[in-house]
Amino acid sequence: MAFHPPLSWNPVMALLARLLLIVPSLIAGWFVSPDDVAYWVIAFAIALVFVVLTIAVELYVVPRLRRER
């Protein structure tokens, strides 16, 4: 049986999602077995933490560094 993706399937978005989850999945692999059901949930939570930290750095740290110059 061949795999037929739905019409709305976008390979670029799938590649982007995989690239964004590489580091969080490696970190999740330290704590949870990749065969566990919660593996991708934990990887997604770690990815969200990375996104929040990136936004916090951009909002608070970068303007202070610019102000010191």
C-alpha atoms as one frame of an Amber mdcrd trajectory, in Angstrom:
protein
   0.000   0.000   0.000   1.537   3.309  -1.069   1.502   6.465   0.990  -0.729
   9.141  -0.505  -0.472  12.432   1.375  -3.561  14.608   1.612  -3.946  17.424
  -0.878  -3.084  20.023   1.742   0.234  18.328   2.604   3.168  20.673   2.089
   6.662  19.106   2.009   8.332  22.447   2.781   6.346  22.840   5.991   7.125
  19.245   6.961  10.837  19.885   6.401  10.673  23.120   8.392   8.917  21.371
  11.280  11.535  18.620  11.309  14.378  21.139  11.271  12.837  23.078  14.154
  12.390  19.901  16.213  15.895  18.436  15.739  17.461  19.977  18.857  14.376
  19.566  21.090  14.061  15.931  20.035  17.705  15.310  20.931  17.136  16.880
  24.347  13.915  14.910  24.842  15.855  11.750  23.963  17.987  12.267  27.086
  14.923  12.046  29.328  12.347   9.920  27.483  12.654   6.857  25.298  11.905
   7.664  21.621   9.453   4.745  21.642   7.387   6.398  24.366   4.123   8.038
  23.363   5.017  11.274  25.153   8.332  11.696  23.290   7.079  14.196  20.693
   4.926  15.994  23.260   8.013  16.618  25.377  10.052  17.590  22.299   7.335
  20.093  21.362   7.312  21.515  24.892  11.089  21.962  24.760  10.725  23.664
  21.372   8.171  26.055  22.863  10.608  26.884  25.669  13.274  27.651  23.051
  10.852  29.928  21.197   9.889  31.770  24.391  13.544  32.201  25.386  14.384
  33.524  21.923  11.548  36.050  22.111  12.628  37.102  25.613  16.202  37.658
  24.460  15.025  39.695  21.490  12.702  41.796  23.648  14.910  42.457  26.668
  18.573  41.694  26.019  19.089  43.077  22.519  17.668  46.566  23.294  19.882
  46.820  26.399  22.942  45.877  24.373  22.081  48.527  21.791  21.556  51.146
  24.511  25.019  50.517  25.994  26.796  51.418  22.745
